[in-house]
Amino acid sequence: MRFDVITLFPELFAPFLASGVTRRAFETKQVEVVLWNPRDFAEGNYRRVDDRPFGGGPGMVMMAAPLSACLDAALAARGRAAPVVLFSPAGDVLHHAAVERWAGGEGAVLVCGRYEGIDQRFIDTRVTHQLSLGDFVLSGGEIPAMALLDAVARLQPGVLGDEASHIEDSFNPALDGLLDCPHYTRPEQWEGRGVPEVLLSGHHAQIERWRRDQRLAATLQKRPELVEAARAAGRLSAADEKALRKKL
């Protein structure tokens, strides 16, 4: 798959693409990332990409023409049509199911806005999807773009050292959409705190039941709507319901 990223700050992506376990996906081009700077497509000696908003107000607005020309070049290089994603507070909040859909596709063009925003005419005519990380505002779309790229890359075959790693992530359907359980490693004692005895028992069935109960308890406390969703989908067993009643 290929992601073309339109950004005024392509240098922000260099350490991201070369770091961590997901770099395997980027280095092998299992997830290919191509960076485009709209300033390269702006006119005039100053390569201007923004201007003051009509109607007044603070900040600057990214101009439609450089973005559109940059997008045309990215789509031409791809050789086929592709989704055009803008990261925006008005977008759909990114969640695991959406990441899985993007991970199973052929990629997209990611548009990273800056300043006060982007000329609405570009959004209306060129953008096909809008995504958000949540109800807060960032200085630009680069961090959300990296978040999507990282989430998509780690779901690709062979990227994680253990193929089962992402299956046990929070929100994964394999865990019925619940939050993950606590994890522990050596030493067995740290500053007077020990590891739960069941994890040292070697009794796999009991360990799995403990982990399931912990997932249920954490989700009930922090994201109760996910428990309700799992219940509505028929994913909770009698043992699950018993564990939940103990926490109420």
C-alpha positions in Angstrom: 0.0 0.0 0.0 1.1 3.6 -0.5 0.4 6.7 1.5 1.2 10.1 -0.1 1.5 12.8 2.6 1.0 16.5 1.7 2.7 18.5 4.4 4.6 21.8 4.8 6.9 20.1 7.2 8.1 16.8 5.5 11.2 16.8 7.8 9.0 15.9 10.7 8.5 12.5 9.2 12.1 11.4 8.8 12.7 10.2 12.4 9.2 8.7 12.6 9.8 6.6 9.5 13.2 5.4 10.6 12.3 4.5 14.3 10.7 1.7 16.2 9.3 -1.6 15.1 7.1 -0.1 12.4 10.1 1.1 10.4 10.2 -2.4 9.0 7.0 -1.7 7.1 8.3 1.7 5.8 11.9 0.5 4.9 10.6 -2.5 2.9 7.8 -0.3 1.3 5.3 -2.8 2.6 3.7 0.6 3.6 5.2 3.1 1.2 5.2 6.7 2.3 5.9 9.5 -0.2 6.1 13.1 1.1 4.9 16.1 -0.9 5.3 19.8 0.0 2.6 22.1 -1.4 5.1 25.0 -1.3 6.8 23.3 -4.3 3.6 23.9 -6.2 3.0 27.5 -5.2 3.5 30.4 -7.5 5.7 33.5 -7.2 9.1 34.1 -5.8 8.0 33.6 -2.2 6.1 30.3 -2.9 3.3 31.5 -0.8 0.9 28.8 0.5 -1.3 30.9 2.9 -3.2 34.2 3.0 -5.4 36.2 5.3 -9.0 35.0 5.7 -11.8 36.8 3.9 -14.1 38.5 6.5 -11.2 39.1 8.8 -10.2 37.2 11.9 -7.0 35.8 13.4 -4.5 33.5 11.7 -3.8 32.5 8.1 -5.6 30.1 5.8 -3.9 27.6 3.5 -4.7 28.5 -0.1 -6.6 26.0 -2.4 -4.4 26.3 -5.5 -1.1 25.0 -4.2 -2.8 22.2 -2.3 -4.8 21.2 -5.4 -1.7 21.3 -7.6 0.2 19.2 -5.1 -2.6 16.7 -4.9 -2.8 16.4 -8.7 0.9 15.6 -8.7 0.5 13.0 -6.0 -2.4 11.3 -7.7 -0.6 11.3 -11.0 2.4 9.6 -9.4 0.2 7.0 -7.9 -1.3 6.3 -11.3 -4.8 5.8 -10.0 -7.5 7.5 -7.9 -7.2 7.3 -4.2 -9.0 8.4 -1.0 -8.0 11.9 0.0 -7.9 12.3 3.8 -7.9 15.6 5.7 -7.2 15.5 9.4 -9.7 17.9 11.0 -11.6 18.5 14.2 -14.7 18.0 12.1 -13.7 14.5 11.0 -14.8 11.1 12.2 -12.9 10.1 15.3 -10.4 7.4 14.4 -11.0 4.0 16.1 -9.7 0.5 15.7 -12.3 -0.7 13.2 -11.5 2.2 10.9 -7.8 1.5 11.2 -8.4 -2.1 10.2 -10.2 -0.9 7.1 -7.4 1.4 6.1 -4.9 -1.4 6.9 -6.7 -3.6 4.4 -6.8 -1.0 1.6 -4.3 0.3 -0.9 -3.5 3.5 1.0 -4.5 7.2 0.5 -3.4 10.7 0.2 -3.1 12.3 3.6 -3.5 16.1 3.7 -1.9 17.8 6.8 -3.4 21.2 7.4 -1.7 24.1 9.2 -2.4 27.6 10.4 -6.1 28.6 11.0 -7.3 26.0 8.4 -7.7 25.2 4.7 -9.7 27.1 2.1 -13.1 25.4 2.3 -13.3 25.2 -1.5 -10.4 22.7 -1.5 -12.1 20.6 1.1 -15.4 20.6 -0.7 -14.0 19.6 -4.1 -10.9 17.4 -3.3 -11.3 15.8 0.1 -13.1 12.5 0.3 -12.6 11.7 4.0 -12.0 13.7 7.2 -10.5 12.1 10.3 -9.9 13.3 13.9 -7.9 12.0 16.8 -10.4 13.4 19.3 -11.9 16.6 20.7 -8.7 18.7 20.9 -6.7 20.8 18.5 -3.2 20.3 17.3 -0.9 22.7 15.4 -1.2 20.6 12.2 -2.2 17.4 10.7 1.3 15.8 10.8 0.8 14.1 14.2 -2.5 12.6 13.2 -1.0 11.4 9.9 1.8 9.7 11.8 -0.8 8.1 14.2 -2.7 6.6 11.3 0.5 5.4 9.5 1.8 3.8 12.7 -1.6 2.1 13.5 -1.8 0.8 9.9 1.8 -0.4 9.7 1.7 -2.4 12.9 -1.3 -4.4 11.5 0.7 -5.5 8.4 1.9 -9.2 8.3 5.5 -9.6 9.6 5.9 -6.1 11.0 5.6 -7.0 14.7 7.9 -9.6 16.1 5.1 -11.7 17.3 2.2 -12.1 14.9 -0.2 -12.4 17.8 0.8 -9.1 19.4 -1.8 -6.8 17.7 -4.5 -9.4 18.2 -4.3 -8.8 21.9 -4.4 -5.0 21.6 -7.1 -3.0 23.2 -10.3 -2.6 21.1 -9.4 -5.7 18.9 -12.4 -7.8 18.0 -10.4 -10.8 19.1 -10.8 -9.4 22.7 -14.4 -8.5 21.9 -13.5 -4.8 21.7 -12.5 -4.6 25.4 -9.5 -2.8 26.8 -6.3 -4.8 27.4 -5.4 -6.3 30.8 -2.4 -5.3 32.9 1.1 -6.8 32.1 4.0 -7.6 34.3 7.6 -8.7 33.8 10.8 -9.3 35.9 11.6 -8.9 38.7 8.8 -10.6 40.6 9.2 -8.0 43.4 9.7 -4.3 42.7 9.6 -1.7 45.5 7.5 -4.0 47.7 5.0 -4.7 44.9 4.6 -8.3 43.7 3.2 -9.9 40.6 -0.3 -11.4 40.9 0.2 -15.0 42.0 -2.0 -16.5 39.2 0.5 -15.3 36.6 3.3 -17.3 38.3 1.1 -20.4 38.6 1.7 -21.9 35.1 -2.0 -22.7 35.0 -3.0 -21.5 31.6 -6.7 -21.7 32.0 -6.6 -19.7 35.3 -4.3 -17.1 33.7 -6.6 -16.6 30.8 -9.6 -16.3 33.1 -7.7 -13.7 35.2 -6.8 -11.7 32.1 -10.3 -11.8 30.9 -11.6 -10.6 34.2 -9.1 -7.8 34.3 -10.1 -6.7 30.8 -13.7 -6.6 31.8 -13.0 -4.7 35.0 -10.8 -2.1 33.3 -13.3 -1.6 30.5 -16.2 -1.4 32.9 -14.4 1.3 34.9 -12.9 3.4 32.1 -15.1 2.7 29.0 -18.4 1.1 30.1 -19.9 1.7 26.7 -17.5 -0.9 25.3 -18.9 -3.4 27.7 -22.4 -2.6 26.6 -21.4 -3.0 23.0 -19.9 -6.4 23.7 -23.0 -7.4 25.6 -25.3 -6.3 22.8 -23.2 -8.3 20.3 -23.6 -11.4 22.4 -19.9 -11.6 23.2 -20.1 -11.9 26.9 -20.3 -15.3 28.5 -22.0 -16.3 31.8 -18.6 -16.2 33.4 -18.0 -12.7 32.0 -21.3 -11.5 33.4 -20.5 -13.0 36.8 -17.2 -11.2 36.9 -18.9 -7.9 36.0 -21.4 -8.3 38.8 -18.6 -8.6 41.3 -17.3 -5.2 40.2 -20.7 -3.4 40.5 
